[in-house]
Amino acid sequence: MENKIRTLEEQKNEFKQSTLLATPIAGLIAWLIVLISGLFFSDEITVYVLFIATGSIVYLGMGISKLTGEDFLNKNKPANTFDKLFFYIVAQAILVYSIAIPFFVVSYSSLPLTVGILTGLMWLPLSWIIDHWVGIFHSFVRTISVLALWYLFPEHRFVFIPLAIVVIYIITIIILNNRTKQES
């Protein structure tokens, strides 16, 4: 088998062919768990659920990627620079906990705000990679919604913010699914 060197544009086009559903499905599940915890348990319990659930998105996404056909860990597919870039973007989302944790220590109710916004920022560069507006939509609507709900419902931040993020993920998944259908 011959190893053909692919241009960045060819690799970008290959990346764009992926459904890109595994990670948003993982995010949806994680934030749904946070929402359920916020509905039935105290904020003191829900903060730990939020840390664990959102911190597990990458691992959950790896498992779901086998079901969606993306298979993040497939060692047989050719190396793609944009897969590597995507993992750097995911690492960036994990590193933002270094901002969220100090604010959490000062005020635990800041957690849905900081984690909700900061981890949603990874969608912006994804829009550029796939040449589609879905990431811009996700980042902006998520940021505006989380910020507004944080101010509007201070006693219910662990319910309304996860609910908004779940709804945004559902819309995002529909858009991503339609994107791949339209490109087929």
N, C-alpha and C positions, 0 to 999 in steps of 0.2 A: 504494500500500500504506500502510495506516494504522499509525502507531507507537503502540501501546497501552502505557501505563505499567503495568508489572506490579509487584505488591506483593512484598516480600521473601519472604513465604510461597509465592507462586506461583513465584518464582525458585528457592527451595529445593526445591520439588516437582519442577521441571524438572531441577535438578541431580541429584536422587535417582534420576531415571529413567535416568541414564547407567549403563552397565555398570561403570565405574570399574576396568576390567581392565588398561588400558595401562600404568599406572605400576607396579602390582604385578608384571606380567609382566616389565617392564624391571628391576625390583629382583631378581626371581628369576634372570634371565639374568646380571646383574652379579655377584650373590653366587655363582652357579654357576661363573662364570669364576674368582672368587677361590678357591673350593673346589678347583677343578681345579689352579690354580697352587699352592695349599697342599699338594696331594698330590704334585705332580711337581717343584716347584722349591723353592729355599731360601726361608727367611723374608725374606731380604734382597731377593729378587726379588719375592716376593709382596706386600710392603708397597707397592711401586709399582703392582702390578696392582690392589691394593685401592683405592688412591687414584684411579687412572684409571677402573676399572670403576664404583665407586660414584659418582664425580664425573660419570659419563656417564649415570646413570640418567634424569635429566630429559630429555636429548636423545634417548636411546633410546625413552623413553616417548612423546615427540612423534612419532617415526616409527611406533611401534606403534599409536598412537591412530588413525592413518589406517586401519589394518587392523581395529581393533575397532569402528570407526564413531564413536568419540569425537571424533576430529579436533580436537585442541587448538588448531590454528592456523587453523581455518575462520573466515574473516572475514565470512561470510554469515549465520552464526547470530546470533540476538539476544544482546546483551551480558547477562551474568548475573553478579551480584555474587558468587555462590558460586564461580564459575570463578576470579574474581579472588582471592577469599579462599584458594582451593586453591593458586594460584600463590604467594601469600604464605607459605603453609605449606611449600611446596617450597623457597622461598628460605630460610626458617628452617632447614630441614634442611641446606641447603648451608652456611649460616653457622656451624653447629656444628663445622665443621672448624677453626674458630678455637680451639676447646677441644681437639680431638683432636690437632692438630699440635704444640703445646707438650709434651703428654704423650708423643707419639711421639718427639720429639727426646730426651727423657729416657730413655724405654724403648720401643723399637720394638714390643715385644710388647703394648703397651697399645692398639695401633691397632684390632684386631678388637673389643675391649671398647668403646672410646669411639665409634667410628664405628657399630658394631653397635647400641649402645643409643641414642645421640643421634639418629641418622637415623630410628630406629624410632618416636620420639616423635611424629612428624607424624601418626601414625594416630589419636591421641586426639581432636584436633578434628574429624577426618573422621567419627568415630563420631557426634558431635553433628550435623554437617551432614546426614548421611544417615539419622539416627534409627535406627541399627543398631549392634549390639554388636560387630561385626567389628573395628573399629579398637581398641576397648578390649582385646579378645582379643589382637590382634596386638601392641600395645604392651606389655602386661603379660607375656605368655608370652615374647616376644622379650627383654625386659629381664631377667626371671628366668633364662631359659635361658642367655643370653650371660654374665651374671654368674656363674652356677653353673659353666658350662663353663670360664670363664676361670680359676677357682680349681681345678677338678678336673683339668684337662689343661694345665698350664702349658707343657709341651713341644710341644703340638699345638694351640695356640690358633688357628693359621691354617687348621686343618682342621675341628675340631669346631664352632667358632663359625659359620663360613660354612655348614657342613652344617645346623646347627640353623636358621639364618635361611632357608636354602633350603626346608627342610621346613615352616617356619611360613608362608612365602610360598605354597607349594603348598596348604596348608590354607586360607589366606586367599582365594586365587583360587577355590577350590571353594566357599567360603562366599559370596563375592561373586557368583559365577555362579548359585548356588542362590537368592540373594536376588532377583536380577532375574527368575529364572524364577517364583518364588513371587508376585512383585508383578505379573506379566503376567496 
